[in-house]
């Protein structure tokens, strides 16, 4: 970087790993070749091409046509289709990401979400197990927290319960707009 500066380094980065930079087209692909003199062991895979395929269906189609060897983040119905495709295997991966619902207007006194009982009723109405089964074929880990389980000092809170009957019977239910 001292020799070529930031822009020069962006065009031809140098590192100390088992692969060397070949080319990059932003938002399209990154190409790397094995570095045969790598101090440990020369990689068995001689060329890596990382392609950015944003659309899940297009990513699956590229995998099925053998245009790519590995695809990440195939979920839901597409994951079920992948499982039914001969010669392809769906493998779960652990990704440290969490999903949650944030009630942005909970601090607005006119909002029904200002009442914590409403937020609790919504929480009871979310069937996390069914969502997990539909979206990741049951491979996601339910945690009950926005903090990934691998973080230091993570505390496992109780997993929220799915109980729509209890949520519907909450004392505030009669005062809520039907759309909630």
C-alpha positions in Angstrom: 0.0 0.0 0.0 2.9 2.3 0.7 4.2 1.8 -2.8 0.9 2.0 -4.8 -1.6 3.7 -2.4 -5.2 2.9 -1.8 -6.3 3.0 -5.4 -3.4 0.8 -6.6 -4.1 -1.7 -3.8 -7.8 -1.9 -4.8 -6.7 -2.8 -8.4 -4.2 -5.5 -7.3 -4.4 -6.4 -3.7 -1.6 -8.5 -2.2 -2.0 -10.9 0.8 -0.3 -13.8 2.5 -2.9 -16.5 1.9 -3.2 -19.6 -0.3 -4.8 -17.7 -3.2 -3.7 -14.7 -5.2 -5.9 -12.0 -6.6 -6.6 -12.3 -10.3 -9.5 -9.9 -11.0 -12.5 -8.2 -9.6 -15.6 -6.8 -11.2 -17.5 -5.0 -8.4 -20.9 -6.5 -7.7 -20.3 -9.2 -10.3 -17.3 -11.5 -9.4 -14.0 -11.9 -7.7 -11.4 -14.3 -9.3 -8.5 -15.9 -7.3 -5.9 -18.5 -8.3 -4.1 -20.9 -6.1 -0.7 -19.7 -5.0 1.6 -22.8 -5.5 4.3 -21.5 -3.2 2.0 -21.0 -0.3 4.0 -21.9 2.9 1.6 -24.5 4.1 0.0 -26.7 1.4 -0.8 -25.7 -2.2 -4.6 -25.6 -2.5 -6.3 -28.5 -4.4 -8.8 -26.1 -6.0 -6.7 -24.1 -8.4 -9.2 -21.3 -9.2 -11.9 -19.7 -7.1 -14.6 -17.5 -8.7 -16.9 -15.8 -6.3 -20.0 -14.6 -8.1 -22.6 -12.2 -6.7 -26.0 -13.6 -7.6 -28.5 -11.7 -5.7 -31.7 -13.5 -6.6 -32.3 -16.8 -4.9 -34.0 -18.4 -7.9 -31.2 -17.4 -10.2 -28.6 -18.7 -7.8 -30.4 -22.1 -7.7 -30.8 -22.2 -11.5 -27.0 -21.6 -11.9 -26.4 -24.4 -9.4 -28.7 -26.8 -11.2 -27.1 -25.9 -14.6 -23.6 -26.6 -13.0 -22.6 -23.0 -13.7 -21.5 -22.8 -10.1 -20.4 -25.5 -7.6 -21.6 -23.9 -4.3 -24.5 -21.6 -3.5 -25.4 -20.0 -0.2 -28.7 -18.9 1.2 -31.2 -21.2 -0.7 -34.3 -21.1 1.5 -37.9 -22.0 1.7 -39.5 -23.6 -1.4 -36.3 -23.3 -3.4 -34.5 -25.3 -0.7 -37.1 -28.0 -1.0 -36.7 -28.0 -4.7 -32.9 -28.3 -4.3 -33.4 -31.3 -2.0 -35.5 -33.0 -4.7 -32.8 -32.4 -7.4 -30.7 -35.4 -8.1 -27.0 -34.8 -7.6 -27.4 -31.7 -5.3 -27.2 -31.7 -1.6 -28.6 -29.1 0.8 -26.2 -28.6 3.8 -27.1 -26.3 6.7 -24.6 -23.6 7.6 -24.3 -21.7 10.8 -24.5 -18.0 10.1 -24.3 -15.6 13.0 -27.3 -13.5 12.1 -30.6 -13.0 13.9 -34.0 -11.9 12.9 -36.4 -9.9 15.1 -39.4 -7.6 15.0 -38.9 -4.0 16.1 -42.0 -2.0 16.9 -40.7 1.4 15.7 -43.9 3.2 16.8 -44.0 1.7 20.3 -43.0 5.0 21.8 -45.9 6.9 20.1 -48.7 7.0 22.7 -51.3 6.8 19.9 -49.9 3.5 18.6 -51.5 0.2 19.8 -47.9 -1.0 20.1 -47.3 1.5 22.9 -49.0 -1.0 25.2 -46.6 -3.7 26.1 -49.4 -6.2 26.4 -50.0 -5.7 22.6 -46.4 -6.4 21.9 -46.6 -9.5 24.1 -49.8 -10.7 22.3 -48.0 -10.3 18.9 -45.0 -12.2 20.4 -47.4 -15.1 21.4 -48.8 -15.1 17.9 -45.5 -15.8 16.1 -45.0 -19.4 15.3 -41.2 -19.5 15.1 -41.0 -23.2 14.6 -43.3 -23.2 11.6 -41.4 -20.1 10.1 -38.1 -21.9 10.7 -39.5 -25.0 9.0 -40.8 -23.0 6.0 -37.8 -20.7 5.6 -34.8 -22.8 6.5 -36.3 -26.3 6.6 -35.8 -26.4 10.3 -32.1 -25.8 10.2 -32.1 -22.4 12.0 -31.5 -22.3 15.7 -34.2 -20.5 17.7 -32.6 -18.3 20.3 -35.1 -15.9 21.8 -32.5 -13.1 21.6 -31.1 -10.6 19.1 -27.6 -11.5 20.3 -25.9 -14.4 18.4 -25.2 -17.4 20.6 -21.5 -17.4 19.7 -20.9 -14.0 21.2 -19.0 -13.7 24.4 -21.2 -13.5 27.5 -24.3 -14.6 25.6 -27.2 -15.5 27.9 -29.9 -17.8 26.6 -33.2 -16.3 27.5 -36.3 -18.5 27.4 -37.5 -19.3 23.9 -40.7 -17.3 23.3 -43.8 -19.5 23.4 -46.2 -19.8 20.5 -49.7 -19.5 22.0 -52.1 -17.6 19.7 -55.1 -18.5 22.0 -53.5 -16.8 25.0 -52.5 -13.8 22.8 -56.1 -13.5 21.4 -57.6 -13.7 24.9 -55.4 -10.9 26.2 -57.4 -8.2 28.1 -56.5 -5.4 25.7 -57.7 -7.3 22.6 -61.2 -5.6 22.4 -59.6 -2.1 22.1 -57.3 -3.0 19.1 -58.0 -2.3 15.5 -58.8 -5.5 13.6 -55.7 -5.3 11.3 -53.5 -6.0 14.3 
